[in-house]
């Protein structure tokens, strides 16, 4: 499995788990060189796409509707982008995703809380966690 396929699989698996569906449906995993398939049942599979810029912006605006400063921060940090055009997480040095969260400092903690900052959902959730803990300061 190449790096992109592994990332796609992990982001889909994270999304699957976040829906709480693991206990309700049969989980089948299949690995292919160019794609990853995550099946909720034996007949349905997830796609291997990532959110577009429009979808990412909409997700940020929806997730932080009650905290508008976070919408402004996401626009400033990444222009609402979670991924590059090739599907890899947006990265500047060690900073990842929409909120440019420092991977070296926060990735392990985020994973411990059940969020992968390399995914849009995980980046949003961990950014909200940081906001709740520290506020909007630098």
PyMOL CGO cylinders between C-alpha atoms (Angstrom):
from pymol import cmd
from pymol.cgo import CYLINDER

trace = [
    CYLINDER, 0.00, 0.00, 0.00, 1.47, 3.35, -0.97, 0.3, 1, 1, 1, 1, 1, 1,
    CYLINDER, 1.47, 3.35, -0.97, 1.52, 6.36, 1.37, 0.3, 1, 1, 1, 1, 1, 1,
    CYLINDER, 1.52, 6.36, 1.37, -1.46, 8.08, -0.25, 0.3, 1, 1, 1, 1, 1, 1,
    CYLINDER, -1.46, 8.08, -0.25, -3.55, 4.89, -0.08, 0.3, 1, 1, 1, 1, 1, 1,
    CYLINDER, -3.55, 4.89, -0.08, -2.63, 4.40, 3.56, 0.3, 1, 1, 1, 1, 1, 1,
    CYLINDER, -2.63, 4.40, 3.56, -3.65, 7.99, 4.36, 0.3, 1, 1, 1, 1, 1, 1,
    CYLINDER, -3.65, 7.99, 4.36, -6.94, 7.61, 2.50, 0.3, 1, 1, 1, 1, 1, 1,
    CYLINDER, -6.94, 7.61, 2.50, -7.68, 4.36, 4.32, 0.3, 1, 1, 1, 1, 1, 1,
    CYLINDER, -7.68, 4.36, 4.32, -6.88, 5.88, 7.73, 0.3, 1, 1, 1, 1, 1, 1,
    CYLINDER, -6.88, 5.88, 7.73, -8.98, 8.99, 7.11, 0.3, 1, 1, 1, 1, 1, 1,
    CYLINDER, -8.98, 8.99, 7.11, -11.94, 6.85, 5.96, 0.3, 1, 1, 1, 1, 1, 1,
    CYLINDER, -11.94, 6.85, 5.96, -11.53, 4.52, 8.92, 0.3, 1, 1, 1, 1, 1, 1,
    CYLINDER, -11.53, 4.52, 8.92, -11.48, 7.55, 11.27, 0.3, 1, 1, 1, 1, 1, 1,
    CYLINDER, -11.48, 7.55, 11.27, -14.65, 8.91, 9.67, 0.3, 1, 1, 1, 1, 1, 1,
    CYLINDER, -14.65, 8.91, 9.67, -16.25, 5.48, 9.97, 0.3, 1, 1, 1, 1, 1, 1,
    CYLINDER, -16.25, 5.48, 9.97, -15.41, 5.24, 13.66, 0.3, 1, 1, 1, 1, 1, 1,
    CYLINDER, -15.41, 5.24, 13.66, -16.60, 8.78, 14.35, 0.3, 1, 1, 1, 1, 1, 1,
    CYLINDER, -16.60, 8.78, 14.35, -20.06, 7.81, 13.12, 0.3, 1, 1, 1, 1, 1, 1,
    CYLINDER, -20.06, 7.81, 13.12, -20.22, 5.20, 15.88, 0.3, 1, 1, 1, 1, 1, 1,
    CYLINDER, -20.22, 5.20, 15.88, -21.02, 2.51, 13.34, 0.3, 1, 1, 1, 1, 1, 1,
    CYLINDER, -21.02, 2.51, 13.34, -18.40, -0.02, 14.41, 0.3, 1, 1, 1, 1, 1, 1,
    CYLINDER, -18.40, -0.02, 14.41, -20.69, -1.79, 16.85, 0.3, 1, 1, 1, 1, 1, 1,
    CYLINDER, -20.69, -1.79, 16.85, -23.66, -1.72, 14.48, 0.3, 1, 1, 1, 1, 1, 1,
    CYLINDER, -23.66, -1.72, 14.48, -22.26, -3.12, 11.25, 0.3, 1, 1, 1, 1, 1, 1,
    CYLINDER, -22.26, -3.12, 11.25, -19.78, -5.65, 9.95, 0.3, 1, 1, 1, 1, 1, 1,
    CYLINDER, -19.78, -5.65, 9.95, -16.36, -4.12, 9.20, 0.3, 1, 1, 1, 1, 1, 1,
    CYLINDER, -16.36, -4.12, 9.20, -14.50, -5.50, 6.20, 0.3, 1, 1, 1, 1, 1, 1,
    CYLINDER, -14.50, -5.50, 6.20, -11.10, -4.12, 5.22, 0.3, 1, 1, 1, 1, 1, 1,
    CYLINDER, -11.10, -4.12, 5.22, -9.42, -4.67, 1.89, 0.3, 1, 1, 1, 1, 1, 1,
    CYLINDER, -9.42, -4.67, 1.89, -6.06, -3.23, 0.83, 0.3, 1, 1, 1, 1, 1, 1,
    CYLINDER, -6.06, -3.23, 0.83, -5.21, -2.49, -2.80, 0.3, 1, 1, 1, 1, 1, 1,
    CYLINDER, -5.21, -2.49, -2.80, -2.10, -0.80, -4.24, 0.3, 1, 1, 1, 1, 1, 1,
    CYLINDER, -2.10, -0.80, -4.24, -3.92, 2.24, -5.61, 0.3, 1, 1, 1, 1, 1, 1,
    CYLINDER, -3.92, 2.24, -5.61, -6.88, 2.58, -3.27, 0.3, 1, 1, 1, 1, 1, 1,
    CYLINDER, -6.88, 2.58, -3.27, -8.30, 1.47, 0.03, 0.3, 1, 1, 1, 1, 1, 1,
    CYLINDER, -8.30, 1.47, 0.03, -11.77, 0.14, 0.57, 0.3, 1, 1, 1, 1, 1, 1,
    CYLINDER, -11.77, 0.14, 0.57, -13.68, 0.40, 3.78, 0.3, 1, 1, 1, 1, 1, 1,
    CYLINDER, -13.68, 0.40, 3.78, -16.91, -1.55, 3.77, 0.3, 1, 1, 1, 1, 1, 1,
    CYLINDER, -16.91, -1.55, 3.77, -19.70, -0.96, 6.24, 0.3, 1, 1, 1, 1, 1, 1,
    CYLINDER, -19.70, -0.96, 6.24, -21.45, -4.03, 4.86, 0.3, 1, 1, 1, 1, 1, 1,
    CYLINDER, -21.45, -4.03, 4.86, -20.30, -6.59, 2.37, 0.3, 1, 1, 1, 1, 1, 1,
    CYLINDER, -20.30, -6.59, 2.37, -21.84, -4.59, -0.49, 0.3, 1, 1, 1, 1, 1, 1,
    CYLINDER, -21.84, -4.59, -0.49, -21.18, -0.89, 0.25, 0.3, 1, 1, 1, 1, 1, 1,
    CYLINDER, -21.18, -0.89, 0.25, -17.82, 0.80, 0.07, 0.3, 1, 1, 1, 1, 1, 1,
    CYLINDER, -17.82, 0.80, 0.07, -16.46, 4.26, 0.80, 0.3, 1, 1, 1, 1, 1, 1,
    CYLINDER, -16.46, 4.26, 0.80, -14.88, 6.38, -1.88, 0.3, 1, 1, 1, 1, 1, 1,
    CYLINDER, -14.88, 6.38, -1.88, -11.25, 7.41, -1.92, 0.3, 1, 1, 1, 1, 1, 1,
    CYLINDER, -11.25, 7.41, -1.92, -11.78, 11.15, -2.20, 0.3, 1, 1, 1, 1, 1, 1,
    CYLINDER, -11.78, 11.15, -2.20, -10.96, 13.97, 0.15, 0.3, 1, 1, 1, 1, 1, 1,
    CYLINDER, -10.96, 13.97, 0.15, -12.95, 17.14, 0.83, 0.3, 1, 1, 1, 1, 1, 1,
    CYLINDER, -12.95, 17.14, 0.83, -12.77, 19.86, -1.80, 0.3, 1, 1, 1, 1, 1, 1,
    CYLINDER, -12.77, 19.86, -1.80, -11.91, 23.41, -0.80, 0.3, 1, 1, 1, 1, 1, 1,
    CYLINDER, -11.91, 23.41, -0.80, -15.61, 24.30, -0.92, 0.3, 1, 1, 1, 1, 1, 1,
    CYLINDER, -15.61, 24.30, -0.92, -16.48, 21.31, 1.29, 0.3, 1, 1, 1, 1, 1, 1,
    CYLINDER, -16.48, 21.31, 1.29, -13.66, 22.11, 3.72, 0.3, 1, 1, 1, 1, 1, 1,
    CYLINDER, -13.66, 22.11, 3.72, -14.77, 25.72, 4.06, 0.3, 1, 1, 1, 1, 1, 1,
    CYLINDER, -14.77, 25.72, 4.06, -18.38, 24.64, 4.57, 0.3, 1, 1, 1, 1, 1, 1,
    CYLINDER, -18.38, 24.64, 4.57, -17.27, 22.15, 7.25, 0.3, 1, 1, 1, 1, 1, 1,
    CYLINDER, -17.27, 22.15, 7.25, -15.26, 24.83, 9.07, 0.3, 1, 1, 1, 1, 1, 1,
    CYLINDER, -15.26, 24.83, 9.07, -18.14, 27.32, 8.92, 0.3, 1, 1, 1, 1, 1, 1,
    CYLINDER, -18.14, 27.32, 8.92, -20.63, 24.72, 10.16, 0.3, 1, 1, 1, 1, 1, 1,
    CYLINDER, -20.63, 24.72, 10.16, -18.42, 23.27, 12.89, 0.3, 1, 1, 1, 1, 1, 1,
    CYLINDER, -18.42, 23.27, 12.89, -17.49, 26.69, 14.28, 0.3, 1, 1, 1, 1, 1, 1,
    CYLINDER, -17.49, 26.69, 14.28, -20.78, 28.53, 13.66, 0.3, 1, 1, 1, 1, 1, 1,
    CYLINDER, -20.78, 28.53, 13.66, -20.90, 29.41, 17.37, 0.3, 1, 1, 1, 1, 1, 1,
    CYLINDER, -20.90, 29.41, 17.37, -17.20, 30.42, 17.51, 0.3, 1, 1, 1, 1, 1, 1,
    CYLINDER, -17.20, 30.42, 17.51, -16.71, 32.80, 14.55, 0.3, 1, 1, 1, 1, 1, 1,
    CYLINDER, -16.71, 32.80, 14.55, -13.14, 33.68, 15.46, 0.3, 1, 1, 1, 1, 1, 1,
    CYLINDER, -13.14, 33.68, 15.46, -12.18, 30.08, 14.65, 0.3, 1, 1, 1, 1, 1, 1,
    CYLINDER, -12.18, 30.08, 14.65, -13.57, 30.53, 11.13, 0.3, 1, 1, 1, 1, 1, 1,
    CYLINDER, -13.57, 30.53, 11.13, -11.31, 33.55, 10.70, 0.3, 1, 1, 1, 1, 1, 1,
    CYLINDER, -11.31, 33.55, 10.70, -8.34, 31.64, 12.09, 0.3, 1, 1, 1, 1, 1, 1,
    CYLINDER, -8.34, 31.64, 12.09, -8.88, 28.76, 9.63, 0.3, 1, 1, 1, 1, 1, 1,
    CYLINDER, -8.88, 28.76, 9.63, -9.06, 31.23, 6.73, 0.3, 1, 1, 1, 1, 1, 1,
    CYLINDER, -9.06, 31.23, 6.73, -5.83, 32.91, 7.85, 0.3, 1, 1, 1, 1, 1, 1,
    CYLINDER, -5.83, 32.91, 7.85, -3.94, 29.68, 8.57, 0.3, 1, 1, 1, 1, 1, 1,
    CYLINDER, -3.94, 29.68, 8.57, -4.81, 27.69, 5.44, 0.3, 1, 1, 1, 1, 1, 1,
    CYLINDER, -4.81, 27.69, 5.44, -7.45, 29.40, 3.33, 0.3, 1, 1, 1, 1, 1, 1,
    CYLINDER, -7.45, 29.40, 3.33, -9.74, 26.62, 4.62, 0.3, 1, 1, 1, 1, 1, 1,
    CYLINDER, -9.74, 26.62, 4.62, -7.59, 23.93, 2.96, 0.3, 1, 1, 1, 1, 1, 1,
    CYLINDER, -7.59, 23.93, 2.96, -7.06, 20.59, 4.69, 0.3, 1, 1, 1, 1, 1, 1,
    CYLINDER, -7.06, 20.59, 4.69, -5.50, 18.81, 1.72, 0.3, 1, 1, 1, 1, 1, 1,
    CYLINDER, -5.50, 18.81, 1.72, -3.24, 19.55, -1.21, 0.3, 1, 1, 1, 1, 1, 1,
    CYLINDER, -3.24, 19.55, -1.21, -4.56, 18.85, -4.71, 0.3, 1, 1, 1, 1, 1, 1,
    CYLINDER, -4.56, 18.85, -4.71, -2.98, 15.36, -4.60, 0.3, 1, 1, 1, 1, 1, 1,
    CYLINDER, -2.98, 15.36, -4.60, -4.89, 14.43, -1.43, 0.3, 1, 1, 1, 1, 1, 1,
    CYLINDER, -4.89, 14.43, -1.43, -1.99, 14.68, 0.99, 0.3, 1, 1, 1, 1, 1, 1,
    CYLINDER, -1.99, 14.68, 0.99, -2.61, 16.74, 4.13, 0.3, 1, 1, 1, 1, 1, 1,
    CYLINDER, -2.61, 16.74, 4.13, -1.73, 20.41, 3.77, 0.3, 1, 1, 1, 1, 1, 1,
    CYLINDER, -1.73, 20.41, 3.77, 1.62, 20.86, 5.46, 0.3, 1, 1, 1, 1, 1, 1,
    CYLINDER, 1.62, 20.86, 5.46, 3.93, 23.76, 6.18, 0.3, 1, 1, 1, 1, 1, 1,
    CYLINDER, 3.93, 23.76, 6.18, 7.00, 22.51, 8.04, 0.3, 1, 1, 1, 1, 1, 1,
    CYLINDER, 7.00, 22.51, 8.04, 5.44, 20.54, 10.92, 0.3, 1, 1, 1, 1, 1, 1,
    CYLINDER, 5.44, 20.54, 10.92, 2.05, 22.27, 10.77, 0.3, 1, 1, 1, 1, 1, 1,
    CYLINDER, 2.05, 22.27, 10.77, -0.89, 20.24, 9.44, 0.3, 1, 1, 1, 1, 1, 1,
    CYLINDER, -0.89, 20.24, 9.44, -4.26, 20.99, 7.90, 0.3, 1, 1, 1, 1, 1, 1,
    CYLINDER, -4.26, 20.99, 7.90, -6.91, 23.68, 8.13, 0.3, 1, 1, 1, 1, 1, 1,
    CYLINDER, -6.91, 23.68, 8.13, -5.70, 24.96, 11.49, 0.3, 1, 1, 1, 1, 1, 1,
    CYLINDER, -5.70, 24.96, 11.49, -2.00, 24.29, 10.85, 0.3, 1, 1, 1, 1, 1, 1,
    CYLINDER, -2.00, 24.29, 10.85, -1.68, 22.28, 14.07, 0.3, 1, 1, 1, 1, 1, 1,
    CYLINDER, -1.68, 22.28, 14.07, 1.91, 21.48, 15.04, 0.3, 1, 1, 1, 1, 1, 1,
    CYLINDER, 1.91, 21.48, 15.04, 2.30, 17.76, 14.42, 0.3, 1, 1, 1, 1, 1, 1,
    CYLINDER, 2.30, 17.76, 14.42, 5.29, 17.36, 16.73, 0.3, 1, 1, 1, 1, 1, 1,
    CYLINDER, 5.29, 17.36, 16.73, 3.52, 18.92, 19.68, 0.3, 1, 1, 1, 1, 1, 1,
    CYLINDER, 3.52, 18.92, 19.68, -0.08, 17.80, 19.20, 0.3, 1, 1, 1, 1, 1, 1,
    CYLINDER, -0.08, 17.80, 19.20, -0.42, 14.67, 17.02, 0.3, 1, 1, 1, 1, 1, 1,
    CYLINDER, -0.42, 14.67, 17.02, 0.10, 12.16, 19.84, 0.3, 1, 1, 1, 1, 1, 1,
    CYLINDER, 0.10, 12.16, 19.84, -2.28, 13.96, 22.21, 0.3, 1, 1, 1, 1, 1, 1,
    CYLINDER, -2.28, 13.96, 22.21, -4.89, 14.29, 19.46, 0.3, 1, 1, 1, 1, 1, 1,
    CYLINDER, -4.89, 14.29, 19.46, -4.68, 10.58, 18.65, 0.3, 1, 1, 1, 1, 1, 1,
    CYLINDER, -4.68, 10.58, 18.65, -5.02, 9.81, 22.35, 0.3, 1, 1, 1, 1, 1, 1,
    CYLINDER, -5.02, 9.81, 22.35, -8.29, 11.75, 22.30, 0.3, 1, 1, 1, 1, 1, 1,
    CYLINDER, -8.29, 11.75, 22.30, -9.43, 9.87, 19.20, 0.3, 1, 1, 1, 1, 1, 1,
    CYLINDER, -9.43, 9.87, 19.20, -8.65, 12.51, 16.55, 0.3, 1, 1, 1, 1, 1, 1,
    CYLINDER, -8.65, 12.51, 16.55, -6.24, 12.38, 13.63, 0.3, 1, 1, 1, 1, 1, 1,
    CYLINDER, -6.24, 12.38, 13.63, -5.14, 15.93, 12.77, 0.3, 1, 1, 1, 1, 1, 1,
    CYLINDER, -5.14, 15.93, 12.77, -4.32, 14.73, 9.24, 0.3, 1, 1, 1, 1, 1, 1,
    CYLINDER, -4.32, 14.73, 9.24, -8.07, 14.43, 8.54, 0.3, 1, 1, 1, 1, 1, 1,
    CYLINDER, -8.07, 14.43, 8.54, -10.49, 17.33, 8.27, 0.3, 1, 1, 1, 1, 1, 1,
    CYLINDER, -10.49, 17.33, 8.27, -12.73, 16.00, 11.05, 0.3, 1, 1, 1, 1, 1, 1,
    CYLINDER, -12.73, 16.00, 11.05, -9.77, 15.36, 13.33, 0.3, 1, 1, 1, 1, 1, 1,
    CYLINDER, -9.77, 15.36, 13.33, -8.20, 18.76, 12.63, 0.3, 1, 1, 1, 1, 1, 1,
    CYLINDER, -8.20, 18.76, 12.63, -11.47, 20.54, 13.40, 0.3, 1, 1, 1, 1, 1, 1,
    CYLINDER, -11.47, 20.54, 13.40, -12.12, 18.56, 16.57, 0.3, 1, 1, 1, 1, 1, 1,
    CYLINDER, -12.12, 18.56, 16.57, -8.62, 19.06, 17.93, 0.3, 1, 1, 1, 1, 1, 1,
    CYLINDER, -8.62, 19.06, 17.93, -8.69, 22.78, 17.06, 0.3, 1, 1, 1, 1, 1, 1,
    CYLINDER, -8.69, 22.78, 17.06, -11.91, 23.08, 19.06, 0.3, 1, 1, 1, 1, 1, 1,
    CYLINDER, -11.91, 23.08, 19.06, -10.28, 21.18, 21.93, 0.3, 1, 1, 1, 1, 1, 1,
    CYLINDER, -10.28, 21.18, 21.93, -7.34, 23.60, 21.86, 0.3, 1, 1, 1, 1, 1, 1,
    CYLINDER, -7.34, 23.60, 21.86, -9.71, 26.58, 21.74, 0.3, 1, 1, 1, 1, 1, 1,
    CYLINDER, -9.71, 26.58, 21.74, -11.63, 25.26, 24.74, 0.3, 1, 1, 1, 1, 1, 1,
    CYLINDER, -11.63, 25.26, 24.74, -8.38, 24.70, 26.64, 0.3, 1, 1, 1, 1, 1, 1,
    CYLINDER, -8.38, 24.70, 26.64, -6.41, 27.80, 25.63, 0.3, 1, 1, 1, 1, 1, 1,
    CYLINDER, -6.41, 27.80, 25.63, -8.70, 30.26, 23.86, 0.3, 1, 1, 1, 1, 1, 1,
    CYLINDER, -8.70, 30.26, 23.86, -7.82, 31.93, 20.56, 0.3, 1, 1, 1, 1, 1, 1,
    CYLINDER, -7.82, 31.93, 20.56, -4.46, 33.41, 21.53, 0.3, 1, 1, 1, 1, 1, 1,
    CYLINDER, -4.46, 33.41, 21.53, -1.23, 32.42, 19.80, 0.3, 1, 1, 1, 1, 1, 1,
]
cmd.load_cgo(trace, "trace")
